[in-house]
Amino acid sequence: MSVIRFLGCLFITYAPLFVLICQYVLLDAKLLIIALSSCFFWMISILFTSLIWLAVPPLYETNIWIIIVSFVCQEIIRYLFFRLLLLLERTINYHSRLGQRQSEIHYIKGSLASGLGFGVGYVLVMNTGLLTKAAGPGDLEASGCSMSLFVLNSFNAQIFGLLNVAWTMIMFIVLKQYKYKYGQTREKQILKLKVIVSLVSHFAASCITMIDNCAVTLTLLYLLLICICVLAVYITFGHIKGKKDEFSTIIQDRIPLGLNDSNSDKKSKHENEKEKVKEKKDSSSSTTASSSESN
């Protein structure tokens, strides 16, 4: 029974993130590096949270203060990684334009890989220790309900892992759009509102875990996960709607949302084919003209 419980908790926790990683990240070296780097950055945010918690003894007494500190550290690190991803994207895309056989990074794909890294970092730190105890002979009952503590923690890890993916995609895509909006336009205000919704939902999800009723907690967290995922999908595909090139690179690739090869190679091949056709037409017209002159 303990082995079955362990495998069930393992699949609950890691299956959604594992599927996304295998589908979009694992077969692409650059996205894999981005995911590993973002995972490391998330662990740095938890390290800073732990240091602050140890340095300020009043944080020992109430959970709300450590939730606030953890929330602030994670969002700061998320924004810093966004700046790092912009620099990486600018550098690689610059070399790809110089013809150095580098594939361009699409920022939607980079944001997905970054979110998966943040989600995996959360799951590894917050769930691995308790998950190893699930293989033991005993069981622990969660307070406030009859569910096993191991199963409850696995569901929480699954939800927050996917939420980190959605939060990262929302923040990265919106900040990228915000960077190229000038003036206090209505679109710019809407972009600010989307970032605020993402931040508020992060803090709300952290506070929901303090409810001493696992049924209520899981219900609210799953409702929040659905809403945030819908918002992330709307922002992602709403931004590329009407942009045929970007949409085709995401949907029609063998690995959707993977790194695209630069379109410059495709355009150059197409132009070369057109030039060959023109040369054939010119040569044929010249031969007909010469034959007519000889006659």
C-alpha distance (Angstrom), angle and dihedral (degrees) to the residues before:
residue distance angle dihedral
M1 . . .
S2 3.80 . .
V3 3.82 91.6 .
I4 3.81 91.4 49.7
R5 3.80 90.6 48.9
F6 3.80 91.0 48.9
L7 3.81 93.5 49.9
G8 3.80 91.6 46.0
C9 3.80 92.2 51.6
L10 3.80 90.1 44.9
F11 3.81 93.3 53.8
I12 3.81 93.0 43.3
T13 3.79 90.6 53.7
Y14 3.77 104.1 39.3
A15 3.83 107.2 22.7
P16 3.86 99.2 85.5
L17 3.79 94.2 45.4
F18 3.80 91.9 42.3
V19 3.81 91.8 53.8
L20 3.82 92.0 49.8
I21 3.79 92.1 47.2
C22 3.81 93.5 49.4
Q23 3.80 92.3 45.8
Y24 3.80 100.6 45.4
V25 3.81 112.5 10.9
L26 3.79 115.2 26.1
L27 3.81 98.0 71.1
D28 3.80 94.3 47.2
A29 3.78 118.4 75.2
K30 3.80 98.3 -157.2
L31 3.79 94.5 47.9
L32 3.79 89.8 47.0
I33 3.81 90.4 53.9
I34 3.81 90.3 48.8
A35 3.82 91.2 50.3
L36 3.81 93.2 49.3
S37 3.80 91.3 47.1
S38 3.81 93.1 50.5
C39 3.81 89.8 48.6
F40 3.80 88.8 54.5
F41 3.81 90.6 48.0
W42 3.81 91.4 52.9
M43 3.79 89.7 52.5
I44 3.81 88.6 51.8
S45 3.82 89.2 55.6
I46 3.80 90.5 53.2
L47 3.80 89.5 47.3
F48 3.81 90.3 55.7
T49 3.80 89.9 46.4
S50 3.80 90.7 52.8
L51 3.80 92.4 48.0
I52 3.80 91.7 50.9
W53 3.80 90.5 47.1
L54 3.81 90.9 52.5
A55 3.80 93.3 44.7
V56 3.83 95.9 50.3
P57 3.86 111.2 53.8
P58 3.86 94.9 -169.8
L59 3.82 87.6 69.4
Y60 3.81 88.1 69.1
E61 3.80 92.6 70.9
T62 3.82 104.4 56.1
N63 3.78 131.1 32.7
I64 3.79 96.5 -147.6
W65 3.81 93.3 71.1
I66 3.78 94.3 52.6
I67 3.83 88.5 47.4
I68 3.81 89.4 54.8
V69 3.81 92.4 47.4
S70 3.80 92.5 47.4
F71 3.80 91.6 47.3
V72 3.82 92.7 51.5
C73 3.82 93.8 46.1
Q74 3.80 93.3 49.0
E75 3.79 94.7 48.8
I76 3.81 92.6 46.8
I77 3.81 90.7 51.0
R78 3.80 90.0 46.1
Y79 3.80 90.8 54.5
L80 3.82 92.3 46.1
F81 3.78 90.2 52.0
F82 3.80 89.0 50.5
R83 3.80 89.0 56.7
L84 3.80 89.9 48.5
L85 3.80 90.8 49.8
L86 3.81 90.3 51.7
L87 3.80 89.9 53.4
L88 3.81 91.3 47.9
E89 3.80 91.8 47.9
R90 3.80 92.2 48.9
T91 3.81 92.5 49.2
I92 3.81 97.1 47.0
N93 3.80 93.8 43.2
Y94 3.81 90.1 49.9
H95 3.80 91.8 54.3
S96 3.81 90.9 45.5
R97 3.80 89.9 57.0
L98 3.78 89.5 51.8
G99 3.80 89.0 60.2
Q100 3.80 96.8 -111.3
R101 3.83 92.4 139.9
Q102 3.80 94.2 -106.3
S103 3.81 119.2 145.1
E104 3.78 116.7 -131.0
I105 3.79 121.8 -114.2
H106 3.77 115.4 -127.8
Y107 3.79 107.8 -147.3
I108 3.83 93.2 -137.5
K109 3.78 89.4 58.3
G110 3.77 91.7 43.9
S111 3.81 90.6 51.4
L112 3.81 90.8 52.2
A113 3.81 91.6 50.7
S114 3.80 90.4 47.0
G115 3.78 91.6 50.6
L116 3.79 91.5 50.2
G117 3.79 89.1 51.9
F118 3.81 91.5 51.8
G119 3.81 90.5 47.1
V120 3.80 94.1 49.4
G121 3.80 90.0 47.1
Y122 3.80 90.5 53.8
V123 3.81 93.2 48.2
L124 3.81 94.1 47.0
V125 3.79 94.4 50.2
M126 3.79 101.1 36.5
N127 3.79 102.6 37.3
T128 3.79 112.0 23.5
G129 3.80 95.6 78.2
L130 3.80 94.5 51.8
L131 3.81 92.2 38.5
T132 3.80 91.8 61.5
K133 3.83 89.1 55.8
A134 3.82 89.6 56.3
A135 3.82 89.2 73.0
G136 3.80 89.8 62.3
P137 3.79 125.7 98.3
G138 3.81 96.7 -105.2
D139 3.79 134.9 66.8
L140 3.80 135.2 -146.2
E141 3.77 124.2 -144.5
A142 3.80 117.5 -139.5
S143 3.78 116.8 -121.4
G144 3.80 114.7 -106.8
C145 3.82 96.6 24.4
S146 3.78 143.4 38.3
M147 3.82 94.9 -107.8
S148 3.77 121.3 116.7
L149 3.78 113.7 -101.1
F150 3.81 90.4 -131.9
V151 3.82 92.2 55.0
L152 3.81 92.4 44.7
N153 3.79 91.8 50.8
S154 3.82 90.5 48.5
F155 3.80 91.5 53.6
N156 3.82 90.6 48.1
A157 3.81 91.0 49.8
Q158 3.80 91.3 49.1
I159 3.81 92.4 50.6
F160 3.79 95.7 46.5
G161 3.80 92.0 44.2
L162 3.80 91.0 56.6
L163 3.80 91.7 40.7
N164 3.79 89.8 56.2
V165 3.79 89.1 54.6
A166 3.82 91.6 51.3
W167 3.83 94.5 43.1
T168 3.79 92.0 50.6
M169 3.80 93.7 48.2
I170 3.81 92.0 48.2
M171 3.79 93.7 48.6
F172 3.80 96.5 43.6
I173 3.80 96.8 45.5
V174 3.81 94.2 43.1
L175 3.80 93.3 46.9
K176 3.80 89.8 48.7
Q177 3.81 90.0 52.4
Y178 3.80 91.3 44.2
K179 3.78 90.6 54.8
Y180 3.82 91.7 64.5
K181 3.81 97.3 42.6
Y182 3.78 114.7 97.5
G183 3.79 127.4 -161.5
Q184 3.79 129.4 10.2
T185 3.78 95.0 -61.2
R186 3.78 126.0 161.7
E187 3.81 90.8 -110.3
K188 3.78 90.4 56.1
Q189 3.80 91.3 52.9
I190 3.80 90.1 50.4
L191 3.82 90.1 52.2
K192 3.81 89.9 52.7
L193 3.80 89.6 50.8
K194 3.81 91.3 52.9
V195 3.80 91.6 53.4
I196 3.81 90.6 48.0
V197 3.81 90.6 51.0
S198 3.79 89.8 52.2
L199 3.81 92.6 49.9
V200 3.81 94.2 45.1
S201 3.79 91.5 48.9
H202 3.82 90.2 51.9
F203 3.79 92.2 52.7
A204 3.83 91.6 42.8
A205 3.82 92.0 51.8
S206 3.80 90.2 52.0
C207 3.81 91.2 50.4
I208 3.82 92.5 47.5
T209 3.80 89.8 63.1
M210 3.82 88.5 65.9
I211 3.82 91.5 67.0
D212 3.80 108.8 109.0
N213 3.80 95.0 -138.6
C214 3.79 117.2 81.1
A215 3.82 94.8 -160.8
V216 3.81 92.2 55.4
T217 3.79 91.8 41.6
L218 3.80 95.4 51.9
T219 3.80 92.9 43.5
L220 3.80 93.0 52.6
L221 3.79 92.8 43.4
Y222 3.80 93.7 51.0
L223 3.81 91.2 47.5
L224 3.79 89.1 50.9
L225 3.82 90.6 47.5
I226 3.81 91.5 53.0
C227 3.81 92.3 49.0
I228 3.82 94.1 47.8
C229 3.82 93.1 45.5
V230 3.81 90.3 50.8
L231 3.80 89.3 50.4
A232 3.81 91.5 48.6
V233 3.82 92.2 50.2
Y234 3.81 91.1 46.4
I235 3.81 92.1 50.7
T236 3.81 93.3 45.1
F237 3.80 100.4 47.4
G238 3.79 94.1 28.7
H239 3.79 88.5 61.3
I240 3.80 94.8 50.8
K241 3.80 94.7 41.9
G242 3.76 109.2 122.2
K243 3.81 92.7 15.7
K244 3.77 100.9 107.7
D245 3.78 96.9 -174.9
E246 3.81 95.7 51.8
F247 3.79 93.1 42.5
S248 3.80 93.2 50.5
T249 3.81 91.9 48.8
I250 3.80 90.0 55.3
I251 3.80 101.0 40.0
Q252 3.79 104.4 32.4
D253 3.81 99.7 46.0
R254 3.78 119.1 104.7
I255 3.80 87.2 -123.2
P256 3.81 105.4 39.8
L257 3.78 115.2 -139.9
G258 3.81 89.6 11.3
L259 3.75 124.5 131.0
N260 3.80 112.3 -66.3
D261 3.70 124.4 -136.0
S262 3.75 108.3 -122.7
N263 3.79 115.2 -88.8
S264 3.77 90.3 -134.2
D265 3.82 91.6 82.3
K266 3.81 91.4 51.7
K267 3.79 92.0 47.4
S268 3.80 92.4 48.2
K269 3.82 91.4 51.2
H270 3.78 90.6 49.4
E271 3.80 91.4 49.1
N272 3.80 91.5 48.7
E273 3.80 90.3 53.4
K274 3.81 90.2 50.9
E275 3.81 91.0 50.1
K276 3.81 91.1 51.0
V277 3.80 90.8 51.5
K278 3.81 90.6 49.5
E279 3.81 91.3 49.3
K280 3.80 90.9 51.9
K281 3.80 90.8 49.8
D282 3.83 91.4 48.1
S283 3.79 92.4 48.4
S284 3.80 91.9 48.6
S285 3.82 92.1 48.3
S286 3.81 91.1 48.5
T287 3.80 92.2 51.0
T288 3.81 91.8 49.3
A289 3.83 90.3 48.4
S290 3.82 92.3 50.0
S291 3.79 91.6 48.1
S292 3.79 91.7 50.1
E293 3.85 91.0 50.2
S294 3.80 91.6 50.4
N295 3.77 89.9 52.1
